[in-house]
Amino acid sequence: VFSFNKVFAQEEDAGENTKGSKRPLVVVGKFNNISNAPDELFTRLRTRITNEIVNTRKFEVLEREDIENIISERDLARRGLTKQKDYMNEDLESAEYSIYGDVLFLGFDRASGTVGEVTASRQVANVEIQLKISNLATGKILASKVISEKATKSSIASSGTSVSGNLSDALIEDAIRRASLSIVNELMELAYPIKILSVQGNNVYINIPKERAKIYDIYEVYKTGEELVDPDTGESLGASEVLVGKIKIIDIKPKYSIAEPVGKTNIEELEKGMIVRPVNKEKEAIDKREIEEKRRREFESRF
């Protein structure tokens, strides 16, 4: 699989010279629509995924269909059927990553009920994708997981009033946005783990650009330890990690964000180069249940 020459890649910023860029080249491959979602929604999802990867400013991006078009154009030029353009003499560069998969579900559901004079309505947009990320140089699948995101809106109306208008389109767009960001986070985690750039006073500078940052989002900070090696294959599995604390984004700049320590996190323990990751919502929910269970047992033990 090949990607466009860099002259076709997305610019980091308007007017910015990207010559000599070492950004990895990513091919947005085929996503199978096995959800039977309408073509319009499926196209919006694919477009959003591509745009979100471009907006990281960390990759040069090409869609699978564009590769086929370029190869076709070159073939026509070589046969003398079209005029050879300047870039046709330049070599195509090998892409480093390919993302592809299956769209398992992409849709919208609505439920409502009435009790006495009160009507409750709940609207849910859900996107579920079986995502795969491959290293095209080795052919190895680097990541394979199900991305599941949803957007929900609930409304209550009493007799004589009406529930607000149709929110389905806005909710679907929100769910698509969340799923696309989750896909980008998986890709970024492989190629560019979020790291602390600098610690100044009580401010922690991290390499999250404005397109991916959100005020008050909370992240966990880890320091790396010993390298872990598979005893059977000799393959490096990365380094062990120790949780240092949590930080919260308080300001967003075009190419980085500023955070501050959260809770019991000590600013003196945070250092340049430490890895930063979004809070694991599943782990956070499990931890919360364990804490509640511990409190319940302690309470019951008094009787």
Residue pairs with C-beta under 8 A, 6 or more apart in sequence:
1 27
1 67
1 94
1 95
1 98
1 136
2 67
2 71
2 92
2 93
2 94
2 95
3 25
3 26
3 27
3 60
3 62
3 67
3 92
3 93
3 94
3 95
4 60
4 62
4 66
4 67
4 70
4 92
4 93
5 87
5 90
5 91
5 92
5 93
6 18
6 19
6 21
6 60
6 93
7 87
7 90
8 62
8 66
8 70
8 87
9 18
9 21
9 23
9 25
9 60
9 61
9 62
10 54
10 60
10 61
11 18
12 18
12 21
12 57
13 57
21 60
23 58
23 59
23 60
24 58
24 59
24 60
24 96
24 97
24 191
25 59
25 60
25 61
25 62
25 93
25 94
25 95
25 96
25 97
26 53
26 59
26 60
26 61
26 62
26 95
26 96
26 97
26 98
26 99
26 187
27 62
27 63
27 64
27 67
27 95
27 97
27 98
27 99
27 136
28 46
28 49
28 50
28 53
28 61
28 62
28 63
28 64
28 98
28 99
28 100
29 64
29 98
29 99
29 100
30 64
30 100
31 42
31 45
31 46
31 49
31 100
31 101
31 102
31 103
31 129
32 101
32 102
32 103
33 39
33 42
33 103
33 106
34 102
34 103
34 104
35 103
35 104
35 105
35 106
35 107
35 128
37 103
37 105
37 106
37 107
41 106
41 107
41 172
41 176
42 103
42 106
44 173
44 176
45 103
45 106
45 127
45 176
45 179
45 180
46 63
48 176
48 177
48 180
49 99
49 180
49 183
49 184
50 61
50 63
51 180
52 180
52 181
52 183
52 184
52 211
53 59
53 61
53 99
53 183
53 184
53 187
54 61
55 209
55 211
55 212
56 184
56 188
56 192
56 209
56 211
56 212
57 209
57 211
57 255
58 188
58 191
58 192
59 97
59 187
59 191
62 95
70 92
73 82
73 88
74 88
76 82
77 83
77 84
77 85
77 88
94 136
94 137
95 136
96 135
96 136
96 137
97 133
97 134
97 135
97 136
97 142
97 187
97 190
97 191
98 133
98 134
98 136
99 131
99 132
99 133
99 134
99 183
99 187
100 132
100 134
101 129
101 130
101 131
101 132
102 129
102 130
103 127
103 128
103 129
104 128
104 129
104 130
104 146
105 126
105 127
105 128
106 126
106 127
106 128
106 176
107 125
107 126
108 123
108 124
108 125
108 126
108 168
108 171
108 172
109 123
109 124
109 126
110 121
110 122
110 123
110 124
110 168
111 121
111 122
112 119
112 120
112 121
112 122
112 163
113 119
113 120
114 120
117 158
117 159
118 156
118 157
118 158
118 159
119 156
119 157
119 158
119 163
120 154
120 155
120 156
121 154
121 155
121 156
121 157
121 163
122 152
122 153
122 154
122 155
123 152
123 153
123 154
123 167
123 168
123 171
124 150
124 151
124 152
124 171
125 150
125 151
125 152
125 168
125 171
125 172
125 174
125 175
126 148
126 149
126 150
126 175
127 147
127 148
127 149
127 150
127 175
127 176
127 178
127 179
128 146
128 147
128 148
129 146
129 147
129 148
129 179
129 183
130 144
130 145
130 146
130 147
131 143
131 144
131 145
131 146
131 147
131 183
131 186
132 141
132 143
132 144
133 141
133 142
133 143
133 144
133 186
133 187
133 190
134 140
134 141
134 142
135 142
142 190
143 186
143 190
145 186
147 179
147 182
147 183
147 186
148 179
149 175
149 178
149 179
149 182
150 175
150 178
151 171
151 172
151 174
151 175
151 178
152 171
153 167
153 171
155 163
155 164
156 163
157 163
181 212
184 212
185 278
188 194
188 212
189 277
192 207
193 275
193 276
193 277
194 206
194 207
194 208
194 219
194 275
194 276
194 277
195 206
195 207
195 272
195 273
195 274
195 275
195 276
196 204
196 205
196 206
196 221
196 270
196 271
196 272
196 273
196 274
196 276
197 205
197 206
197 207
197 256
197 272
198 204
198 205
198 272
199 205
199 267
199 270
199 271
199 272
202 260
202 261
202 267
203 258
203 259
203 260
204 221
204 247
204 258
204 259
204 260
204 261
204 267
204 270
205 256
205 257
205 258
205 259
206 219
206 247
206 249
206 256
206 257
206 258
206 259
206 276
207 255
207 256
208 249
208 256
208 257
208 276
209 254
209 255
209 256
209 257
210 252
210 253
210 254
210 255
210 257
213 249
213 252
213 257
214 249
214 252
215 249
215 250
215 251
215 252
216 248
216 249
216 250
217 248
217 249
217 278
218 246
218 247
218 248
218 249
218 262
218 278
218 279
219 246
219 247
219 248
219 249
219 259
219 276
219 277
219 278
219 279
220 243
220 245
220 246
220 276
220 277
220 278
220 279
220 280
221 243
221 244
221 245
221 246
221 247
221 265
221 270
221 274
221 275
221 276
222 241
222 242
222 243
222 244
222 274
222 275
222 276
222 277
223 241
223 242
223 244
223 271
223 274
223 275
224 239
224 240
224 241
224 274
224 275
225 239
225 240
225 241
225 242
226 239
226 240
227 236
227 238
227 239
228 236
228 237
228 238
228 239
228 240
229 235
229 236
229 237
230 236
230 237
241 275
244 265
244 269
244 270
244 274
245 261
245 262
245 263
245 264
245 265
245 266
245 269
245 270
246 261
246 262
246 263
246 265
246 279
247 259
247 260
247 261
247 262
247 265
247 270
247 276
248 259
248 260
248 261
248 262
249 257
249 258
249 259
250 258
250 259
250 260
251 257
251 258
252 258
261 267
261 270
